[in-house]
Amino acid sequence: MKDTIYASLKEIILNNNFPSDDFITESSLAEQLNVSRTPLREAMQDLVSENLIEFKPRKGYKIKTHSLEEVEQIFLLRYVIEKEIIDPLFDNLTPEKIEGLKRILVKQEETVVEEDGYRFMLVDKKFHREMFLISEYNIFLESYDLFHNLTILIGAQAIRKKGRMAEVIKEHREIIKMLENRDKAGMTEAIKTHLDRTKSMYTDMLASDE
């Protein structure tokens, strides 16, 4: 039950349908979801530990907000771990695995046509996760999952409004091109460019909100 509630809440949170300004109490949330409070509390504790929501005694829960400095750190850590998987990624790369990345990219292109920012970012996560899976760096993958969840939380809607989706597709194509060419230096630069541009979108959005 706790895992089911956790999965449902995570989708609600990452799709920007959880309170971001006002706190919601555990009892009212349990009533809305029609679940008991004990497994709900356990699921919420996991989401708090992932920095997706925050909890205040006698107030309840709301979306966790992140400062410009925290966003900078999130993307720095993403760059560090994504850069470090390049060598094992190339070591384990096969034509079939490149085709798998291309299939994911086709699915991501479909979300651009539909202007579905949330689904776009879920497929984006799948694209990057696939590179970790190919590299077989599973501990790095656990860290990546956390960081990418935070980027979804910060900007699932903004990525659509700012016209960033088509640019991401081009950058993913460049990453695949570098893999096909076995160009490690080009791959490193492609990853850096991709993350720098994505980070700039988030930091610009946060700066305008402030």
KEVEXTOR-952096 format. One line per 2 residues: number of its first residue (from 1); for each residue x, y, z of N, C-alpha, C. Coordinates in steps of 0.2 Angstrom, whole numbers, plus 5000, padded with zeros to 4 digits. Example, Ala and Ser with C-alpha at 12.3 -4.5 7.8 and 13.67 -1.06 7.14 Angstrom:
1 = 5066,4972,5039,5062,4978,5039,5066,4984,5039 | 5064,4989,5035,5068,4995,5036,5064,5000,5039
***
This chain:
1 = 5004,4994,5000,5000,5000,5000,5004,5006,5000 | 5010,5006,5004,5014,5012,5004,5017,5013,4998
3 = 5019,5008,4994,5023,5009,4988,5018,5012,4983 | 5012,5009,4983,5006,5012,4978,5005,5019,4979
5 = 5004,5021,4986,5003,5028,4987,5009,5032,4985 | 5015,5030,4986,5021,5033,4985,5021,5035,4977
7 = 5020,5030,4973,5020,5030,4966,5015,5035,4963 | 5009,5035,4966,5004,5040,4964,5005,5047,4966
9 = 5008,5048,4972,5010,5054,4975,5016,5057,4970 | 5020,5053,4969,5026,5055,4965,5024,5058,4958
11 = 5019,5054,4955,5016,5057,4948,5013,5063,4949 | 5009,5064,4955,5005,5070,4956,5010,5076,4957
13 = 5015,5075,4961,5020,5080,4962,5024,5082,4956 | 5027,5077,4952,5031,5079,4946,5026,5082,4941
15 = 5020,5081,4941,5015,5084,4936,5013,5090,4938 | 5016,5093,4943,5014,5100,4946,5007,5100,4949
17 = 5004,5095,4951,4997,5095,4954,4997,5094,4962 | 5003,5096,4965,5003,5096,4972,5004,5103,4975
19 = 5001,5105,4981,5002,5112,4983,5009,5114,4983 | 5010,5120,4980,5016,5123,4980,5017,5129,4985
21 = 5011,5132,4986,5011,5138,4990,5009,5137,4997 | 5003,5134,4998,5000,5132,5004,5002,5125,5007
23 = 5002,5124,5013,5003,5117,5016,4997,5113,5016 | 4997,5107,5015,4992,5102,5015,4993,5097,5021
25 = 4988,5096,5025,4989,5092,5031,4988,5084,5029 | 4991,5080,5033,4991,5073,5032,4984,5071,5032
27 = 4980,5073,5036,4973,5070,5037,4969,5072,5030 | 4970,5079,5028,4966,5081,5022,4968,5077,5016
29 = 4975,5076,5016,4978,5072,5010,4975,5065,5010 | 4975,5062,5016,4973,5055,5016,4965,5054,5014
31 = 4962,5060,5016,4954,5060,5014,4954,5060,5006 | 4958,5065,5004,4957,5066,4996,4959,5060,4992
33 = 4964,5056,4995,4967,5050,4991,4963,5044,4993 | 4959,5044,4999,4955,5039,5001,4960,5033,5003
35 = 4965,5035,5007,4969,5030,5010,4970,5031,5017 | 4973,5026,5021,4974,5027,5028,4981,5031,5029
37 = 4981,5034,5035,4986,5038,5036,4993,5035,5037 | 4994,5029,5040,5000,5026,5041,5004,5025,5035
39 = 5002,5021,5030,5006,5021,5024,5007,5027,5020 | 5002,5032,5021,5003,5038,5018,5009,5042,5021
41 = 5009,5042,5027,5015,5045,5031,5021,5042,5029 | 5022,5035,5028,5028,5032,5026,5030,5034,5019
43 = 5025,5035,5015,5026,5037,5008,5029,5044,5008 | 5026,5048,5012,5027,5055,5012,5034,5056,5015
45 = 5036,5052,5019,5043,5053,5022,5048,5051,5017 | 5047,5046,5012,5051,5045,5007,5052,5051,5002
47 = 5047,5054,5001,5047,5060,4996,5050,5066,4999 | 5050,5066,5006,5053,5072,5009,5061,5070,5009
49 = 5063,5064,5009,5070,5062,5009,5073,5063,5002 | 5068,5063,4997,5071,5064,4990,5071,5072,4988
51 = 5069,5076,4993,5069,5083,4992,5063,5085,4987 | 5058,5081,4986,5053,5083,4982,5047,5087,4985
53 = 5046,5086,4992,5042,5090,4996,5045,5091,5003 | 5042,5096,5006,5045,5098,5013,5039,5097,5018
55 = 5041,5096,5024,5036,5095,5030,5038,5100,5035 | 5032,5103,5038,5033,5107,5043,5028,5105,5049
57 = 5030,5104,5055,5026,5102,5060,5020,5107,5061 | 5014,5104,5062,5008,5108,5063,5005,5112,5057
59 = 5009,5111,5051,5007,5114,5045,5005,5109,5040 | 5010,5104,5039,5009,5099,5034,5014,5099,5029
61 = 5012,5097,5022,5017,5096,5017,5016,5101,5011 | 5021,5103,5008,5020,5106,5001,5026,5105,4997
63 = 5026,5107,4991,5031,5106,4986,5038,5109,4989 | 5043,5106,4988,5050,5109,4990,5052,5114,4985
65 = 5054,5120,4987,5057,5125,4982,5064,5125,4983 | 5067,5126,4977,5075,5126,4976,5077,5133,4974
67 = 5083,5135,4977,5086,5141,4976,5090,5141,4969 | 5092,5147,4967,5097,5147,4961,5103,5143,4963
69 = 5106,5144,4969,5112,5140,4971,5111,5133,4971 | 5105,5130,4973,5104,5123,4973,5103,5120,4966
71 = 5100,5124,4962,5099,5122,4955,5106,5121,4952 | 5111,5126,4953,5117,5126,4951,5121,5120,4953
73 = 5120,5118,4959,5123,5112,4962,5120,5105,4959 | 5114,5105,4958,5110,5100,4955,5113,5098,4948
75 = 5114,5103,4944,5117,5102,4937,5124,5101,4937 | 5128,5104,4942,5135,5102,4943,5136,5095,4944
77 = 5132,5092,4949,5132,5085,4951,5130,5081,4945 | 5125,5083,4941,5123,5079,4935,5129,5079,4930
79 = 5132,5084,4929,5138,5084,4924,5143,5080,4926 | 5145,5080,4933,5150,5076,4936,5149,5068,4934
81 = 5143,5066,4936,5141,5059,4935,5140,5057,4928 | 5137,5061,4924,5136,5059,4917,5143,5059,4913
83 = 5148,5064,4915,5154,5064,4912,5158,5057,4913 | 5157,5055,4920,5161,5049,4922,5159,5043,4919
85 = 5153,5042,4916,5151,5036,4913,5153,5036,4906 | 5156,5041,4903,5157,5040,4896,5162,5035,4894
87 = 5167,5034,4898,5172,5028,4896,5169,5021,4896 | 5165,5020,4902,5162,5013,4902,5156,5013,4897
89 = 5153,5018,4896,5148,5018,4891,5150,5016,4884 | 5156,5019,4882,5159,5017,4875,5162,5010,4875
91 = 5164,5008,4881,5166,5001,4882,5161,4996,4880 | 5155,4997,4883,5149,4993,4882,5145,4994,4876
93 = 5146,4999,4872,5142,5001,4867,5142,4996,4861 | 5136,4995,4859,5135,4991,4853,5130,4994,4848
95 = 5130,4992,4842,5125,4995,4837,5118,4994,4840 | 5116,4989,4843,5109,4987,4845,5108,4992,4851
97 = 5112,4994,4855,5111,4999,4861,5110,5006,4858 | 5114,5008,4853,5113,5014,4850,5106,5014,4847
99 = 5104,5009,4844,5097,5009,4841,5092,5010,4846 | 5093,5007,4852,5089,5008,4858,5088,5015,4860
101 = 5093,5019,4860,5093,5026,4861,5089,5030,4856 | 5090,5028,4850,5086,5031,4844,5079,5030,4845
103 = 5077,5024,4847,5070,5022,4848,5067,5027,4854 | 5071,5028,4859,5068,5032,4865,5068,5039,4862
105 = 5072,5041,4858,5072,5048,4855,5066,5049,4851 | 5064,5044,4847,5058,5044,4843,5052,5045,4847
107 = 5051,5042,4853,5046,5043,4858,5046,5050,4861 | 5052,5053,4862,5052,5060,4864,5050,5065,4859
109 = 5051,5063,4853,5049,5068,4847,5041,5068,4847 | 5038,5062,4849,5031,5062,4849,5028,5067,4854
111 = 5031,5067,4860,5029,5072,4865,5030,5079,4863 | 5034,5081,4859,5035,5087,4856,5029,5089,4852
113 = 5027,5085,4848,5021,5086,4844,5015,5087,4848 | 5014,5083,4853,5009,5083,4858,5009,5089,4863
115 = 5015,5092,4863,5017,5098,4868,5015,5095,4875 | 5017,5089,4877,5016,5086,4883,5023,5087,4887
117 = 5024,5092,4891,5030,5094,4894,5032,5089,4900 | 5027,5086,4903,5028,5081,4909,5030,5075,4905
119 = 5027,5072,4900,5029,5066,4897,5036,5067,4894 | 5037,5072,4891,5043,5074,4888,5049,5073,4892
121 = 5048,5075,4899,5053,5075,4903,5054,5068,4906 | 5049,5064,4906,5049,5057,4908,5053,5053,4903
123 = 5052,5054,4897,5056,5051,4892,5063,5053,4891 | 5064,5060,4893,5071,5063,4893,5075,5059,4899
125 = 5071,5058,4904,5075,5054,4910,5076,5047,4907 | 5072,5044,4903,5073,5037,4901,5079,5037,4896
127 = 5080,5042,4892,5086,5043,4887,5092,5043,4891 | 5093,5047,4896,5099,5048,4900,5100,5041,4904
129 = 5094,5038,4907,5095,5032,4911,5098,5027,4907 | 5096,5026,4901,5098,5021,4896,5106,5021,4896
131 = 5109,5027,4896,5116,5028,4895,5119,5025,4901 | 5116,5026,4907,5119,5023,4913,5118,5016,4913
133 = 5113,5013,4911,5112,5006,4911,5117,5003,4906 | 5118,5006,4900,5123,5003,4896,5130,5003,4899
135 = 5132,5008,4903,5138,5009,4906,5139,5004,4912 | 5133,5002,4915,5133,4997,4920,5135,5001,4927
137 = 5134,5007,4927,5136,5011,4933,5130,5012,4937 | 5128,5007,4941,5121,5007,4944,5121,5012,4950
139 = 5126,5012,4954,5126,5017,4960,5126,5024,4957 | 5129,5026,4952,5129,5032,4949,5121,5033,4946
141 = 5118,5028,4944,5111,5029,4941,5107,5031,4947 | 5108,5028,4953,5103,5030,4959,5104,5037,4960
143 = 5110,5040,4960,5111,5047,4961,5108,5051,4955 | 5108,5049,4949,5105,5052,4943,5098,5053,4944
145 = 5095,5047,4946,5087,5047,4947,5085,5053,4951 | 5088,5054,4957,5087,5059,4962,5087,5066,4958
147 = 5093,5067,4955,5094,5074,4952,5089,5075,4947 | 5088,5070,4942,5083,5071,4937,5076,5072,4940
149 = 5074,5069,4945,5067,5070,4948,5067,5078,4950 | 5072,5080,4953,5072,5087,4955,5071,5092,4949
151 = 5075,5090,4943,5074,5095,4937,5067,5094,4934 | 5064,5088,4935,5057,5088,4933,5052,5092,4937
153 = 5054,5092,4944,5050,5096,4948,5050,5103,4947 | 5056,5105,4945,5058,5113,4944,5055,5115,4938
155 = 5054,5111,4933,5053,5114,4926,5049,5110,4921 | 5044,5106,4923,5041,5102,4918,5036,5106,4914
157 = 5033,5111,4917,5029,5116,4913,5034,5121,4909 | 5039,5123,4912,5043,5129,4909,5046,5126,4902
159 = 5048,5120,4902,5052,5117,4896,5047,5118,4890 | 5041,5117,4891,5036,5118,4885,5035,5125,4883
161 = 5034,5129,4888,5033,5136,4887,5039,5140,4884 | 5045,5138,4886,5051,5141,4883,5053,5138,4876
163 = 5050,5134,4873,5052,5131,4867,5058,5127,4867 | 5059,5124,4873,5066,5121,4874,5065,5114,4871
165 = 5059,5111,4870,5059,5104,4869,5062,5102,4862 | 5061,5106,4857,5064,5105,4851,5072,5105,4851
167 = 5075,5110,4855,5082,5110,4856,5085,5104,4859 | 5081,5102,4864,5083,5095,4868,5084,5090,4863
169 = 5079,5089,4859,5079,5084,4854,5086,5084,4849 | 5087,5090,4847,5093,5091,4843,5100,5089,4847
171 = 5100,5091,4854,5105,5090,4858,5106,5082,4859 | 5100,5079,4860,5101,5071,4860,5103,5068,4854
173 = 5101,5071,4848,5103,5068,4842,5111,5069,4841 | 5114,5075,4844,5121,5076,4844,5124,5071,4848
175 = 5121,5069,4854,5124,5064,4859,5125,5057,4855 | 5119,5055,4852,5119,5049,4848,5124,5049,4842
177 = 5125,5055,4839,5130,5056,4834,5137,5054,4836 | 5139,5057,4842,5145,5056,4845,5146,5049,4847
179 = 5141,5046,4849,5142,5038,4851,5143,5034,4845 | 5139,5036,4839,5140,5032,4833,5147,5033,4830
181 = 5150,5039,4831,5157,5041,4829,5162,5039,4833 | 5160,5036,4839,5165,5034,4844,5170,5040,4846
183 = 5167,5046,4847,5170,5052,4848,5169,5054,4856 | 5174,5052,4860,5173,5053,4867,5174,5061,4869
185 = 5178,5064,4866,5179,5071,4867,5173,5075,4865 | 5170,5073,4859,5164,5076,4856,5158,5074,4861
187 = 5158,5068,4864,5153,5066,4868,5153,5070,4875 | 5159,5071,4877,5159,5076,4883,5157,5083,4882
189 = 5159,5085,4876,5156,5092,4875,5149,5092,4874 | 5146,5087,4870,5139,5087,4869,5135,5086,4876
191 = 5137,5082,4880,5134,5082,4887,5134,5089,4891 | 5140,5092,4891,5141,5098,4894,5136,5104,4891
193 = 5136,5104,4884,5132,5109,4881,5125,5108,4883 | 5123,5101,4883,5116,5100,4884,5114,5102,4891
195 = 5118,5100,4896,5116,5101,4903,5117,5109,4904 | 5121,5112,4901,5122,5120,4902,5116,5123,4900
197 = 5113,5121,4894,5108,5125,4891,5101,5123,4895 | 5101,5117,4897,5095,5115,4902,5095,5119,4908
199 = 5101,5119,4911,5102,5123,4918,5100,5130,4917 | 5102,5133,4911,5101,5140,4910,5093,5142,4910
201 = 5089,5137,4907,5082,5138,4906,5079,5138,4913 | 5082,5134,4918,5079,5133,4925,5081,5140,4929
203 = 5087,5141,4928,5090,5147,4932,5086,5154,4930 | 5085,5154,4923,5082,5160,4920,5075,5160,4923
205 = 5071,5155,4923,5064,5154,4926,5064,5156,4933 | 5069,5154,4937,5069,5155,4944,5071,5162,4946
207 = 5075,5165,4942,5077,5172,4942,5071,5177,4941 | 5067,5175,4936,5061,5179,4934,5056,5179,4939
209 = 5055,5173,4943,5050,5172,4948,5052,5176,4954 | 5059,5177,4955,5061,5181,4961,5061,5188,4960
***
